[in-house]
Amino acid sequence: SMEVEVNVDEKGRLEVTELITVTYNDERRGIFRYIPSVYLDGIVRSASHLKFIDVKRNGISETYESIDSRPYNKAIRIGNESIYLVGQHVYEIRYTLKDVIIFKENHDELFWNVTGNSWEYPFEEVVANFYFPAGAEVKQLNCFTGAFGSTAQACVIESDLNRVTVTANDYVSAGIVLEKGIIQEPGAVQRAL
Protein backbone atom coordinates (compact mmCIF):
# COMPACT_ATOMS: atom_id res chain seq x y z
CA SER A 1 0.00 0.00 0.00
CA MET A 2 1.00 3.62 -0.34
CA GLU A 3 -0.05 6.63 1.74
CA VAL A 4 1.05 10.02 0.52
CA GLU A 5 0.83 13.50 2.02
CA VAL A 6 1.60 16.43 -0.26
CA ASN A 7 1.80 19.89 1.30
CA VAL A 8 1.79 22.71 -1.26
CA ASP A 9 2.94 26.09 0.02
CA GLU A 10 2.11 29.58 -1.31
CA LYS A 11 5.23 29.55 -3.50
CA GLY A 12 4.27 26.26 -5.16
CA ARG A 13 6.85 24.15 -3.36
CA LEU A 14 5.74 20.61 -2.59
CA GLU A 15 6.79 18.77 0.55
CA VAL A 16 5.99 15.11 0.11
CA THR A 17 5.86 12.28 2.66
CA GLU A 18 5.28 8.76 1.35
CA LEU A 19 4.61 5.66 3.45
CA ILE A 20 5.10 2.58 1.30
CA THR A 21 4.26 -0.79 2.84
CA VAL A 22 5.76 -3.84 1.13
CA THR A 23 5.75 -7.52 2.01
CA TYR A 24 8.67 -9.63 0.81
CA ASN A 25 7.89 -13.33 0.47
CA ASP A 26 11.49 -14.01 -0.51
CA GLU A 27 14.73 -12.21 0.36
CA ARG A 28 15.10 -8.65 -0.96
CA ARG A 29 17.52 -5.84 -0.27
CA GLY A 30 15.05 -2.95 -0.46
CA ILE A 31 13.16 -0.94 -3.05
CA PHE A 32 13.71 1.43 -5.93
CA ARG A 33 11.61 4.60 -5.98
CA TYR A 34 11.20 6.35 -9.31
CA ILE A 35 9.73 9.81 -8.84
CA PRO A 36 8.21 11.39 -11.94
CA SER A 37 10.09 14.57 -12.75
CA VAL A 38 8.80 15.64 -16.16
CA TYR A 39 5.21 16.61 -16.94
CA LEU A 40 3.56 17.38 -20.24
CA ASP A 41 0.85 19.94 -20.90
CA GLY A 42 1.53 20.67 -24.54
CA ILE A 43 5.14 21.43 -23.65
CA VAL A 44 7.63 19.53 -21.54
CA ARG A 45 7.81 20.83 -17.96
CA SER A 46 10.56 19.62 -15.70
CA ALA A 47 10.02 19.53 -11.96
CA SER A 48 13.23 20.78 -10.48
CA HIS A 49 15.09 20.95 -7.24
CA LEU A 50 14.11 17.47 -6.06
CA LYS A 51 15.67 17.21 -2.64
CA PHE A 52 15.44 14.19 -0.39
CA ILE A 53 14.98 15.06 3.27
CA ASP A 54 14.84 11.66 4.90
CA VAL A 55 14.36 7.96 4.16
CA LYS A 56 13.40 5.43 6.83
CA ARG A 57 12.52 1.75 7.00
CA ASN A 58 10.33 0.71 9.92
CA GLY A 59 10.97 4.09 11.60
CA ILE A 60 14.78 3.89 11.43
CA SER A 61 16.99 5.85 9.01
CA GLU A 62 17.77 3.74 5.96
CA THR A 63 20.60 3.77 3.45
CA TYR A 64 19.69 5.27 0.08
CA GLU A 65 21.46 6.61 -2.96
CA SER A 66 20.56 8.35 -6.18
CA ILE A 67 20.91 6.13 -9.20
CA ASP A 68 20.78 6.71 -12.93
CA SER A 69 17.30 7.89 -13.67
CA ARG A 70 14.99 6.59 -16.34
CA PRO A 71 13.67 9.14 -18.80
CA TYR A 72 11.17 11.40 -17.04
CA ASN A 73 12.03 10.02 -13.57
CA LYS A 74 14.51 10.63 -10.78
CA ALA A 75 15.40 7.49 -8.88
CA ILE A 76 16.79 6.30 -5.59
CA ARG A 77 17.75 2.85 -4.39
CA ILE A 78 16.73 2.27 -0.78
CA GLY A 79 18.39 -0.46 1.25
CA ASN A 80 21.73 -1.98 2.15
CA GLU A 81 23.21 -4.43 -0.35
CA SER A 82 24.51 -6.65 2.45
CA ILE A 83 21.19 -6.89 4.35
CA TYR A 84 18.43 -9.17 3.10
CA LEU A 85 14.85 -8.51 4.14
CA VAL A 86 11.81 -10.78 4.43
CA GLY A 87 8.28 -10.00 5.63
CA GLN A 88 6.49 -6.66 5.92
CA HIS A 89 8.40 -3.36 5.93
CA VAL A 90 7.25 0.28 5.87
CA TYR A 91 9.39 2.79 4.00
CA GLU A 92 9.00 6.50 4.71
CA ILE A 93 10.36 8.82 2.04
CA ARG A 94 10.34 12.60 2.51
CA TYR A 95 11.33 15.04 -0.22
CA THR A 96 10.62 18.47 -1.66
CA LEU A 97 10.03 19.59 -5.25
CA LYS A 98 9.66 22.90 -7.03
CA ASP A 99 8.29 23.90 -10.45
CA VAL A 100 5.42 21.43 -10.49
CA ILE A 101 2.52 23.90 -10.54
CA ILE A 102 1.34 24.79 -14.05
CA PHE A 103 0.32 28.45 -14.28
CA LYS A 104 -2.41 29.04 -16.86
CA GLU A 105 -4.16 32.29 -17.81
CA ASN A 106 -7.33 31.66 -15.78
CA HIS A 107 -6.27 29.05 -13.22
CA ASP A 108 -3.35 27.16 -11.71
CA GLU A 109 -2.99 23.42 -11.93
CA LEU A 110 -1.20 20.62 -10.16
CA PHE A 111 -0.94 17.38 -12.07
CA TRP A 112 0.84 14.84 -9.88
CA ASN A 113 1.68 11.22 -10.64
CA VAL A 114 1.26 9.98 -7.07
CA THR A 115 2.73 6.50 -7.40
CA GLY A 116 4.95 6.66 -10.44
CA ASN A 117 4.68 3.74 -12.88
CA SER A 118 7.85 1.76 -12.20
CA TRP A 119 6.85 -0.76 -9.56
CA GLU A 120 7.47 -4.51 -9.65
CA TYR A 121 4.23 -5.26 -7.79
CA PRO A 122 0.77 -3.63 -7.85
CA PHE A 123 -0.60 -1.61 -4.95
CA GLU A 124 -3.49 -2.96 -2.91
CA GLU A 125 -4.41 0.56 -1.88
CA VAL A 126 -3.22 4.10 -2.55
CA VAL A 127 -4.41 7.11 -0.55
CA ALA A 128 -3.02 10.58 -1.20
CA ASN A 129 -3.91 13.79 0.61
CA PHE A 130 -2.98 17.13 -0.93
CA TYR A 131 -3.01 20.19 1.34
CA PHE A 132 -3.13 23.67 -0.18
CA PRO A 133 -2.73 27.10 1.44
CA ALA A 134 -5.71 28.46 3.39
CA GLY A 135 -8.30 29.99 1.11
CA ALA A 136 -7.50 27.74 -1.83
CA GLU A 137 -10.53 27.17 -4.01
CA VAL A 138 -10.57 23.93 -5.98
CA LYS A 139 -12.26 24.44 -9.35
CA GLN A 140 -11.90 20.99 -10.91
CA LEU A 141 -10.67 17.50 -9.97
CA ASN A 142 -9.58 14.53 -12.07
CA CYS A 143 -7.80 11.29 -11.33
CA PHE A 144 -6.41 8.64 -13.67
CA THR A 145 -5.26 5.09 -13.03
CA GLY A 146 -3.01 2.65 -14.84
CA ALA A 147 0.15 2.98 -16.86
CA PHE A 148 1.47 6.25 -18.29
CA GLY A 149 -1.03 7.79 -20.71
CA SER A 150 -4.00 5.79 -19.46
CA THR A 151 -7.37 7.55 -19.35
CA ALA A 152 -8.92 4.97 -16.99
CA GLN A 153 -10.47 6.50 -13.89
CA ALA A 154 -10.75 3.63 -11.38
CA CYS A 155 -10.21 6.12 -8.56
CA VAL A 156 -12.05 8.52 -6.30
CA ILE A 157 -11.03 12.15 -5.84
CA GLU A 158 -12.78 14.66 -3.59
CA SER A 159 -12.08 17.96 -1.88
CA ASP A 160 -12.84 19.40 1.54
CA LEU A 161 -11.76 23.01 2.16
CA ASN A 162 -8.03 23.11 1.33
CA ARG A 163 -7.55 19.31 1.21
CA VAL A 164 -7.93 17.02 -1.80
CA THR A 165 -7.97 13.25 -1.30
CA VAL A 166 -7.50 10.64 -4.00
CA THR A 167 -7.86 6.88 -3.51
CA ALA A 168 -7.20 3.98 -5.88
CA ASN A 169 -6.01 0.38 -6.08
CA ASP A 170 -3.56 1.01 -8.92
CA TYR A 171 -1.02 3.49 -10.18
CA VAL A 172 -2.73 6.85 -9.84
CA SER A 173 -2.34 10.48 -10.91
CA ALA A 174 -4.32 13.49 -9.70
CA GLY A 175 -5.23 16.61 -11.64
CA ILE A 176 -6.22 19.53 -9.41
CA VAL A 177 -7.28 22.89 -10.83
CA LEU A 178 -7.12 25.84 -8.42
CA GLU A 179 -8.41 29.37 -8.53
CA LYS A 180 -5.77 31.69 -9.99
CA GLY A 181 -3.56 33.54 -7.51
CA ILE A 182 -3.48 31.20 -4.50
CA ILE A 183 -0.02 30.00 -5.54
CA GLN A 184 2.50 32.75 -6.34
CA GLU A 185 3.72 32.45 -9.89
CA PRO A 186 7.52 32.71 -9.89
CA GLY A 187 9.38 35.05 -12.17
CA ALA A 188 12.31 33.92 -14.33
CA VAL A 189 14.87 34.76 -11.61
CA GLN A 190 12.94 32.84 -8.94
CA ARG A 191 12.69 29.76 -11.22
CA ALA A 192 16.46 29.76 -11.63
CA LEU A 193 17.09 29.75 -7.86
Buried (B, 14 or more C-beta within 10 A) or exposed (E): BBBBBBBBBEEBBBBBBBBBBBEBEEEBBBBBBBBBBEBEEEEEBEBEEBEBEEBBBEEEEBBBEEEEBBEBBBBBBBBEEEEEBEEEBBBBBBBBBBBBBBEEEEBBBBBBBBBBBBBEEEBEEBBBBBBBBEEBBBBEBBBBBBEEEBEBBEBEBEBEEBBBBBBBBBBBBBBBBBBBEBBBEBEEEEEEE
